[in-house]
Amino acid sequence: MSNGHPVTAFTNTQLGSVLVADREIVAVGSVELPSNCQIIDAKGLTIAPGLIDAGVFKADWRAYHAGGITRVMLMPDQKPPLDNPAMIGFAWGATKPHIWVHPLAAATRGLLGAELAEIGLCQAAGAVGVATGRAGIADSGVMYRLMQYAAGFDLVVVSHAEDATLTGDAVATDGEVATRLGLPAAPAFAEALAVARDLRIAEATGARLHFRQVTTAESIALVRAAKARGLAVTCGVTPGHFLMSEQSVSGYRSFARLSPPLRSEDDRQAVLAGLADGTIDCIASGHDPRSQEDKRLPFADAEPGMIGAETLLALVILTSILLRFGMGEAFVRLWFDDEHEGRRRRLARAAPCRDALEHEQGAGDPERGEGGDLGQRSQHAKDPCRGQRPAQRPAVSPQIIEQKITKKVLRQQRV
């Protein structure tokens, strides 16, 4: 591939090429291309490595290809569970050559949280870690023995952080929304209790610990403090928990039922802050597709989960723009950098108009050394609100844009 912008872990994006021979990358950057090679013109595109998705529930290679994902860490919640070497070996090679699956072994037999599985044999069969599954392990004694064994095999423990004695059959987070809808709910600190317990056990055993999802401000603060003490702990989150809040379940929208459930707006903002300061180490899709038969049910009866592989990269890029530049600046960049007229029109209908945007742009972007360059650019571009009187033009509202994003995500889950 030539004339594109290769992305590596060590350099910024610069115009260059990627040379591939015998299905292997042999050179990146300013490459002298052989005369007999096939050239793919990547002008205007970014050439990037395939994504690694940590913690998915289905080996759906077509969805991963659509989202640019080439490697996944498969959770043990399969039928049957990945709790023995034979199942690990099958999962490891089931989808080749389409994608690489790196299975996580079940921590306990049948994922019942009682008897430890054959961790060492599963590692020898190809498991890259050991996971507690969707429900976590309620018994602290079992969790202690698990981390002891995992530390001996140098395997990372992937934990689902929720106190099962508090969550029970809850389907929502305790608060105004759950009370108004009459849904069985659990307090948000049920997650922090499990995080605190697992961190203490990891500190005592020396095990490597990864929380598949941290979704509350209290949990993020605990992980941040543990990292400051030097513990070998990491954590992740899925786009649903930093793009949507518990307001998304209003109207009993069962497509927004997740595990853990959606949190309050304050917790959502804490997740965004954790992403911005590096406390949260990775964003995973949590790809867990459900059929309409599983979702079009009363909220409490619907299965938790949603698709995520196809939209992971787009949502992460969008979120990074929002975190760095703010709502108004993000709209301007998306509007003027998109050459597709249809998308520009849809974006214009869902976003603030030019006069309000220019008010936000007035200070310019100090990182780019400009004082309103985008504002000058907007004067020569098509006004998405042309023809409207100033009094009719909507004001910049982050809540409106967030609602539009939320609706778009929910529509994609119904497909």
C-alpha positions in Angstrom: 0.0 0.0 0.0 1.4 3.3 -1.1 0.7 7.1 -0.6 -1.1 6.6 2.7 -0.5 7.5 6.3 0.9 4.5 8.2 0.4 4.4 11.9 2.8 2.6 14.2 3.4 2.6 18.0 6.5 4.7 17.6 5.8 7.4 15.0 3.3 10.0 14.2 1.3 9.5 11.0 3.3 10.6 8.0 2.9 10.0 4.3 4.5 6.7 3.4 4.0 3.1 2.4 3.7 -0.4 3.8 5.5 -3.2 2.0 4.0 -6.7 2.4 5.8 -9.9 1.2 4.6 -13.5 1.8 1.7 -12.2 4.1 4.2 -10.4 6.3 5.0 -6.7 6.7 8.6 -6.2 5.8 8.9 -2.3 5.7 7.0 0.7 6.9 7.5 4.4 6.0 9.7 5.7 3.2 10.0 2.5 1.3 11.5 1.9 -2.1 8.9 -0.2 -3.8 10.0 -3.1 -6.1 9.1 -2.7 -9.7 7.2 -6.0 -9.8 5.0 -5.4 -6.7 1.2 -4.7 -6.7 0.5 -1.2 -5.6 -2.7 -0.3 -3.7 -3.1 3.5 -3.7 -4.1 4.6 -0.1 -4.2 8.3 -0.9 -6.3 10.1 1.8 -6.4 7.1 4.0 -4.8 5.9 7.2 -3.0 2.6 7.2 -3.2 1.1 10.7 -2.7 -2.3 12.3 -5.8 -4.4 13.0 -7.5 -3.8 16.3 -7.3 -6.1 19.3 -10.6 -6.5 21.1 -10.2 -7.6 24.7 -13.2 -9.5 26.0 -15.8 -10.5 23.5 -18.6 -13.1 23.9 -18.9 -14.5 20.4 -16.3 -15.3 17.7 -18.3 -13.5 15.0 -15.5 -13.0 12.5 -17.7 -11.1 9.9 -18.5 -8.5 12.5 -14.9 -8.1 13.5 -13.8 -7.7 9.9 -16.4 -5.0 9.4 -14.9 -3.2 12.5 -11.3 -3.6 11.5 -10.6 -6.1 14.3 -8.1 -8.9 13.6 -7.6 -10.4 17.1 -10.0 -11.0 20.0 -9.9 -12.3 23.5 -12.8 -14.7 23.8 -14.6 -14.8 27.1 -15.3 -18.3 28.5 -19.1 -17.9 28.5 -19.7 -20.2 25.6 -21.8 -23.3 25.2 -20.2 -25.3 26.7 -18.0 -23.1 28.8 -14.2 -22.9 28.1 -13.3 -24.8 31.2 -11.2 -27.6 29.8 -8.2 -28.0 27.4 -10.3 -29.5 24.6 -12.7 -26.5 24.5 -9.7 -24.1 24.7 -8.0 -25.8 21.7 -11.3 -25.7 19.7 -11.9 -22.0 20.3 -8.2 -21.2 19.5 -8.5 -22.5 16.0 -12.2 -22.3 15.2 -12.1 -19.1 13.1 -8.7 -19.2 11.4 -7.7 -17.8 9.0 -10.4 -15.1 9.3 -9.3 -13.8 12.7 -7.1 -14.8 15.6 -9.0 -15.9 18.7 -7.1 -15.9 22.0 -9.4 -17.7 24.5 -9.7 -16.9 28.2 -10.1 -20.0 30.3 -13.0 -20.3 32.7 -11.9 -19.7 36.3 -14.3 -22.4 37.7 -15.9 -25.5 36.3 -19.0 -24.6 34.4 -18.5 -21.0 35.5 -20.4 -21.8 38.6 -18.0 -20.0 40.9 -17.3 -23.1 43.2 -14.6 -25.5 41.9 -11.5 -24.2 40.1 -11.0 -25.4 36.6 -7.8 -27.0 35.2 -6.0 -23.7 34.8 -2.5 -25.1 34.0 -3.8 -27.5 31.3 -5.9 -24.7 29.8 -2.9 -22.5 29.5 -0.9 -25.3 27.8 -3.8 -25.6 25.3 -3.6 -21.9 24.4 -5.5 -19.9 27.0 -4.0 -16.4 27.4 -5.7 -15.7 30.7 -8.4 -16.9 33.1 -11.7 -15.1 33.5 -14.6 -15.3 36.0 -17.2 -14.9 33.3 -20.3 -12.7 33.2 -21.3 -13.2 36.9 -18.0 -13.0 38.7 -17.1 -15.1 41.7 -19.0 -14.4 44.9 -16.9 -16.7 47.2 -13.8 -14.8 48.4 -12.1 -18.0 49.3 -12.4 -19.3 45.7 -11.2 -16.0 44.4 -8.2 -16.1 46.7 -7.2 -19.6 45.5 -7.8 -18.6 41.9 -5.3 -15.7 42.2 -2.8 -17.9 43.9 -2.8 -20.4 41.1 -2.9 -17.7 38.4 0.1 -16.0 39.9 2.0 -19.3 39.8 1.2 -19.8 36.1 1.8 -16.0 35.4 -1.8 -15.8 34.0 -3.8 -12.6 34.2 -7.1 -12.9 36.0 -10.0 -11.1 34.2 -12.7 -10.3 36.7 -16.3 -9.2 36.4 -16.6 -6.7 39.3 -20.0 -6.9 40.9 -20.9 -8.1 44.4 -23.4 -10.9 43.6 -25.0 -10.8 47.0 -26.0 -7.2 46.4 -26.9 -7.4 42.7 -29.0 -10.5 42.8 -31.6 -10.3 40.0 -31.1 -6.6 39.5 -31.3 -5.2 36.0 -30.7 -1.5 36.6 -28.7 0.8 38.8 -30.5 2.0 42.0 -31.7 5.6 41.5 -34.4 7.8 40.2 -34.8 6.1 36.8 -35.0 2.6 38.2 -37.5 3.7 40.9 -39.6 5.5 38.4 -39.7 2.5 36.1 -40.2 0.0 38.9 -37.2 -2.1 37.9 -35.3 -4.4 40.2 -32.1 -2.4 41.0 -28.8 -2.7 42.8 -26.7 0.1 44.3 -23.7 1.3 42.2 -21.3 0.6 45.0 -21.8 -3.1 44.5 -19.2 -2.7 41.8 -16.8 -0.9 44.1 -17.1 -3.6 46.8 -16.0 -6.3 44.3 -13.2 -4.1 43.0 -11.9 -3.4 46.5 -12.0 -7.1 47.4 -10.2 -8.3 44.2 -7.6 -5.5 44.6 -6.8 -6.6 48.1 -6.5 -10.3 47.1 -4.3 -9.4 44.1 -2.1 -7.4 46.4 -1.8 -10.4 48.8 -1.1 -13.0 46.1 0.9 -10.9 43.6 -1.5 -11.9 40.8 -2.0 -9.8 37.7 -5.6 -8.5 37.6 -7.7 -7.0 34.9 -11.2 -5.7 35.4 -13.1 -6.2 32.2 -15.3 -3.2 33.0 -15.2 -0.4 35.5 -18.2 1.8 35.3 -18.5 3.9 38.5 -16.6 6.8 39.9 -15.8 4.9 43.1 -14.4 1.9 41.2 -12.2 4.1 39.0 -10.8 5.9 42.1 -9.9 2.5 43.6 -8.1 1.4 40.5 -6.3 4.7 40.3 -5.1 4.4 43.9 -4.0 0.8 43.3 -1.9 1.8 40.3 -0.3 4.5 42.4 0.7 1.8 44.9 2.3 -0.2 42.1 -0.2 -3.1 41.8 -0.3 -5.0 38.6 -3.8 -4.0 37.8 -5.5 -2.8 34.6 -9.1 -2.1 33.6 -11.3 -1.6 30.6 -14.7 -0.3 29.6 -17.1 -0.6 26.6 -18.5 2.3 24.6 -22.0 1.9 25.9 -20.9 2.9 29.4 -19.2 6.2 28.4 -21.7 7.2 25.6 -24.9 6.3 27.4 -26.3 6.7 31.0 -29.2 5.2 32.8 -31.4 7.7 31.1 -31.1 5.5 28.0 -33.3 2.9 29.6 -36.2 5.3 30.0 -39.3 3.9 28.2 -38.1 0.4 29.1 -35.6 0.3 26.1 -34.5 -3.3 26.5 -31.9 -2.9 23.8 -30.0 -0.7 26.4 -30.0 -3.4 29.0 -26.3 -4.2 29.7 -24.2 -6.0 32.2 -23.2 -4.1 34.3 -26.2 -1.9 33.9 -25.9 1.7 32.7 -24.9 4.1 35.4 -25.7 7.7 36.4 -24.5 10.7 34.4 -21.9 11.5 37.1 -20.5 8.0 36.7 -20.5 8.3 33.0 -18.5 11.5 33.3 -16.1 9.8 35.7 -15.5 7.1 33.0 -14.6 9.7 30.5 -12.2 11.3 33.0 -10.7 7.9 33.6 -10.1 7.5 29.9 -8.6 10.9 29.6 -6.1 10.5 32.4 -5.1 6.9 31.5 -6.6 5.2 34.5 -8.8 3.1 32.2 -6.3 1.1 30.0 -8.4 -0.1 27.1 -11.7 0.2 25.4 -13.3 -3.1 24.3 -16.4 -3.7 22.3 -17.9 -6.3 24.7 -19.4 -7.8 21.5 -22.4 -9.8 22.8 -25.0 -10.0 20.0 -28.6 -10.9 21.0 -31.5 -11.8 18.8 -34.7 -9.8 18.7 -36.4 -12.7 20.5 -33.9 -12.1 23.4 -34.4 -8.3 23.4 -38.0 -7.6 22.5 -39.2 -8.7 25.9 -40.2 -6.9 29.1 -37.1 -5.1 30.3 -36.4 -7.4 33.3 -36.8 -10.5 31.1 -34.6 -9.3 28.2 -31.0 -10.6 27.9 -28.2 -8.2 28.7 -25.7 -7.3 26.0 -25.4 -5.6 22.6 -23.3 -5.8 19.5 -20.2 -3.6 19.4 -17.5 -4.9 17.1 -18.6 -3.1 13.9 -18.9 0.4 15.6 -15.9 0.1 18.1 -13.4 2.1 16.1 -15.8 4.8 15.0 -17.1 5.4 18.5 -13.6 5.5 20.0 -12.5 8.0 17.4 -15.6 10.1 18.0 -15.1 10.0 21.8 -11.4 11.0 21.5 -12.4 14.0 19.4 -15.1 15.0 22.0 -12.7 14.6 24.9 -9.9 16.7 23.2 -11.9 19.4 21.5 -15.4 19.6 23.0 -18.8 19.3 21.4 -18.7 22.4 19.2 -15.2 21.9 17.8 -15.9 18.2 17.3 -18.9 19.1 15.1 -16.8 21.5 13.0 -14.1 18.9 12.4 -16.6 16.2 11.5 -18.5 18.5 9.2 -15.7 20.0 7.3 -13.5 16.9 7.1 -16.3 14.7 5.7 -16.5 14.7 1.9 -19.7 12.6 1.8 -22.6 15.1 1.2 -25.2 12.8 2.7 -23.4 12.3 6.0 -22.8 16.1 6.1 -26.5 16.8 5.8 -27.4 14.2 8.5 -24.7 15.6 10.8 -26.1 19.1 10.2 -29.6 18.1 11.3 -28.2 16.5 14.5 -25.8 19.3 15.5 -25.6 23.0 16.5 -25.5 25.6 13.8 -22.7 27.8 12.5 -23.3 31.0 14.4 -23.2 29.2 17.7 -20.2 27.1 16.6 -18.2 30.1 15.6 -18.8 31.5 19.1 -17.1 28.4 20.5 -14.4 28.5 17.8 -13.5 32.2 18.6 -10.5 31.3 20.8 -9.1 28.9 18.3 -7.1 25.8 19.1 -3.9 26.7 20.9 -2.4 23.3 20.2 -2.6 24.0 16.5 -1.3 27.6 16.9 -4.4 29.1 15.4 -6.8 31.8 16.4 -10.0 30.9 14.6 -8.7 29.1 11.5 -11.8 26.8 11.5 -14.0 29.9 11.9 -12.5 31.4 8.8 -12.9 28.1 7.0 -16.6 28.0 7.9 -17.2 31.3 6.2 -16.4 29.7 2.9 -18.3 26.4 3.5 -21.9 25.6 3.1 -23.9 26.7 6.1 -26.0 23.8 7.5 -28.6 26.2 8.8 -28.8 28.5 5.8 -32.2 30.0 5.4 -33.0 30.0 9.1 -33.5 33.2 11.0 -31.1 33.7 14.0 -33.9 33.3 16.4 -34.8 30.0 14.9 -31.3 28.5 15.0 -30.8 26.1 17.9 -28.1 26.7 20.5 -25.1 24.5 21.1 -26.3 21.8 23.5 -24.1 18.8 24.4 -27.2 17.0 25.7 -28.8 17.2 22.3 -25.7 15.8 20.5 -25.4 13.1 23.2 -29.1 12.1 22.7 -28.5 11.9 18.9 -25.4 9.7 19.4 -27.3 7.5 21.9 -30.3 7.0 19.5 -27.9 6.1 16.7 -26.1 3.5 18.8 -29.5 2.0 19.9 -30.7 1.9 16.3 -27.6 -0.1 15.3 -28.2 -2.6 18.1 -31.6 -3.4 16.6 -30.2 -4.4 13.2 
